[in-house]
Structures are given as C-alpha cells and as structure tokens.
Amino acid sequence: MKVLFLILAMFQAAPKGNVETGKTLFMKYGCFECHGREAQGGAGTGPKLGPAPIPFSAFVYQVRSPRDQMPPYTSKVLSDAELADIYAFVQAAPQPPKVDSLPQLK
C-alpha cells in the first residue's frame, strides 16, 4: 500500500508557485551556488534542475532527504509553499538552444 501511495504521489500536480518568489528563494538559500543561477547545473557541482524538472513530489523528497553533499532543507527551513515557488522558478528556466540553431564554425 505504501508503494502505491508513493507511485500516485509521483504523478500529483505541483501546487501553484510564484516564479519571482522562487527565484528570490533560490538565491537566498544558496541553491544557485551548486545548481547555477538559472538551475542549469554545473560541472562538478549540483545537477541541472530545469527547465524540465522531476515531478514535484520527487523534488520535495530530494530537497528534504538529499543524497550526496547537498544539505537537507527540512520544513523548518523551507515550507512546502516555498518549495512550490522554487519549483515554479525551476520549471520556468529557459530551454537551452538546440544544437542545430547554434552558429557553425568554419
């Protein structure tokens, strides 16, 4: 039963968040230090988070119970509403340019 609940939770829609508030929180809590200012990730640091993030429930789980070197952000540090705002910011991250749209070197 617990597994079924977890599977159903994975496909639950994310709560409505505010992109601008999410960006402010992303910077305030230092997420940008590892994940980049646009949640694009970086070599040897945190993974790319956007523009197509993992489902919201998985995002919350990762933030609350991270693996590797990321510190946990409990609900005492970040509320679920604040996480929804950060998630909205990550979802709004710009798409990287397509390889065929980049200028070709000659």
N, C-alpha and C positions, 0 to 999 in steps of 0.2 A: 504494500500500500504506500509506503514512504517513497519508493522508487517512482511509482505512478504520479504521486504528488509532485515530485521533483521534475519529472518529464513535462507535466502540464504547466508547471511554473515557468519552465524554459520558454514556452511559447506565449506567455502572457504579455500583453502590450505594455509598453513602458508608460508610466504616468507622464502627463504633460509637464514639460520643463521649460525654463526660460533660458534661451541661448546666451544672452548677455550676462545674466547672473551666473550661469555655468562657466563662462569664460573667466569672470572675476574670481570665482571659487577655485577654478583650475589653477590660476596664477597664485592666489592666496595660500593654498595648501601645498604649493610646490610641485604639483603634478608635472608642470612644464619642464622641470629640471631633468627628468628622465624620459618623458614622453614627447618633448618638443612643444613649442608654443601653439602649434596647430594640431596637436595629438598625432603627429606624423611618425613618432618614434625616432630612434637614432641608433647608429652603430654602437654596440656595446652598452647600451642603456635600456630603457624600457621599450616595450614593443609598440608598434603602431596601434592606435586605438580607433581611429576614424579614417575615412568617412563612413565605413560600413561596420559599425561595432558589433560585438557579440550581443545576444539577447540581453535585455535589461536585467533579468534575474541572474544571469551568469555574471554580468558586470558587477552587480551588487555583491555577489558571492566572492568574486575575485578581490574587490576592494576591502571587504570585511575580513576575508581569510586568504590573504595573498600567499603566493609561493615565492621562492627565491628571496631577493633582498628588499622587496617593497614592504614598508611598514603597514600594519593593519590600521584601517580607519574605521573604528567602531562607530556605532550610532551615537556615542557620546561626543565623538569628534565631528562626524558628518551625519546629518539626518538623512532619511530616505528622500525627503523633498530636495535637499541639496544635491544628493546623488542624481536625482532626476534632472536637475538643472545641468549638472556636469555632463550627464549622458546626452542631453539635448545639444550641448556645445559640441561634443564629440561627433554626434550624428551630422551636425552642420558643417563639419570640416570640409574644406574644398577637395574635390576629386583631383588626383594628380593628373598631369597631362598624359594623353595617350602617346605611346612611343612614335607612332606614325605622324603625329602632329608636331613633333619637335624638329627644329631645323637640322638639316643634314650637313655634315662636314664634308668638304670636298678636297 
